[in-house]
Amino acid sequence: MKKYILMLALAIAAVSCTEKENGGVSGGQTVATMKGMYYAEVISDEDVIEINTGKTKTVGVRAIADTLNGSVSDIKLTLSFKGDAAAVAAYNKANNTNYTACPGSAYEFVTNEVMMPRYGVTSSTAKLKLSTAGLEDGVTYVLPVVIDSVVETDNWELSAKPYAYVVLKIAYVAPNAGSGTKEDPYNLYTVEDLLAMGGKLEEGKQVFFRLQADIDMKDVSWQPLNFASPYKLGIDFDGNGHTIDNFSCDFASYPSFFGVLNGSCHDVTFTNAVIESEVGGATGIVGSYCGTSGIPAEAHRVHVQGRVTSPGGNKNGTGGLFGRICEATITACSADVEIESGEDYVGGLFGYDSGVSHVSDCWTTGKVKAGSKVGGIGGGFIKAGSTMYNCYSTMDVDGSFQAAGILGHANLDQKNGNDTNDPGNHIECCIAWNPSVAATASDGAEHYSSGIIVGFTALKNYLVDCYHKTSFSFAESAKNAELGYAAYDQQNAGPGSPLVHGANTYDFAYHGKTAAATATVTSLAKSLGWSSSIWDFSGEYPVIKKSSGSAEDEDAEPAGQLPDFDENEFYN
């Protein structure tokens, strides 16, 4: 009995304490005689809270009594909070911002109840945890926080400005700049990074760069990276599958991206490129030269789209990728270009070779209009041992003479000796799918021949399994046509079985063979054994497959100097 009386007394005492703190009880419910007015407040030292990816940050949230416009409660209150996305629009309008509503996945109230003492103006603190879940890099978010409920009474209201705002985003992480080695290349993210490349190159050293984003170079004045003698600034440029858009260059010396590529360029695409040469000289979008004398250079999976123009009066070479290729290896590249030049030795991919070079698995499209020695892939081979395999062109080719669907000239830059010269040039398994090849000289003179595959070739070159489409438009120069120069199917040739040439003086063309009427470039390429690891054969025209990773290119030790060709080495 005594124990029961003691327990009852304790219970009465507890109720009395509550009644005293909250101002009395009526009908079993708490009554607040003073109406409180409240707003939410976030406790943080950061105006914009930046959170590292995968990490969290916790901020405090509390209720504040708006004593300027209202009053406090005369009882103790328990309040809770919520996020309110509906208030984002009003926030943006008031602050002239365009922030995005914070998704629910990025925030959580760890503790969501706070206590406001009787007659209190500041509550205890709740904990709001923020994360990057559902956030996008580069986007700023806003989370409006407002009081959601009060447990003890309905005699309260929100302030006229009840919201606290949490502004957050994924923290900016400075890009890894790199150190320029093969294992840790300089990383390129912006136009400014590209412009800084020249200052990082060192004479006699191979410096490595990797493109880490697509970059728009509109209105950028570009100075080629390696344009000054002795051209010993070595480079490995890994495009990493990215695109450089709106590149242009009209620099006086070697107008192009690299000037002289001394090293390697791979896995990059140039779009809307414009190269305008005002003084002549070797000209191309990627480089005026690919390689230097005695030093090899390489281009792999490099694709260009754009326009190249150069004046007449020079024979330095003009091409979509490169003007001259010097001891170069060019594989799995393409050019979709319009080229107009008054020069000789002009091609969709390159002008000509200044050293033994090798071109394979490339294609071109567009238009090329120039002087003599003009081809859909190259202007010409002038070095013994240069080779071309597995290439095709759909370019319109227009040259004064020695025009061809694939290669304009292949006879050591000689105008005679076609039946005795043995340059060892290989032009094999190539496909001329050009809409037209036209030799336009109309001066009444007989000129060196034009051809569907090669315009003017040494008879002992390796000329093997090259084809053209049935409806091929081929036109010889005016006098040549009058004399009976014409296209006809030819058998394979080599040193042991030289090409049989026409009866006319300069008729040393290689026309290849006519494909079946039902053939496509893809069907021909597959029948010729082109590699499915390089080419995608899913369409009517094969295209180069993207790399599954960066190419492991052999490093070239940069040294040597570009060759200077005397004018008497060329002929008209």
Secondary structure, 3 states (H helix, E strand, C coil): CHHHHHHHHHHHHHHHHHHHHHCCEECCEECCCCCEEEEEEEECCCCCEEECCCCEEEEEEEEEECCCCCCCCCCCEEEEEEECHHHHHHHHHHHCCCCEECCHHHEEEEECEEEECCCCCECCCEEEEEECCCCCCCCCEEEEEEEEEECCCCCEEECCCCCEEEEEEECCCCCCCCCCCCCCCEEECCHHHHHCHHHHCCCCCEEEEEECCCEECCCCCCCCCECCCCCCCEEEEEEEEEEEECCEECCCCCCCCCEEECEEEEEEEEEEEEEECCCCCCECCCEEEECECCECEEEEEEEEEEEEEECCCCCCCEECCEEEECCEEEECCEEEEEEEECCCCEECCEEEECCCCEEECCEEEEEEEECCCEECCEEEECCCCCEEECCEEEEEEEECCCEECCEEEECCCCCCCCCCCCCCCEEECCEECCCEEEECCCCCCCCCCCECCEEEECCCCEEECCEECCCCEEECCHHHHHHCCCCCCCCCEECCECCCCCCCCCCCCECCEECCCCCCHHHHHHHCCCCCCCEECCCCCCEECCCCCCCCCCCCCCCCCCCCCCHHHCCC
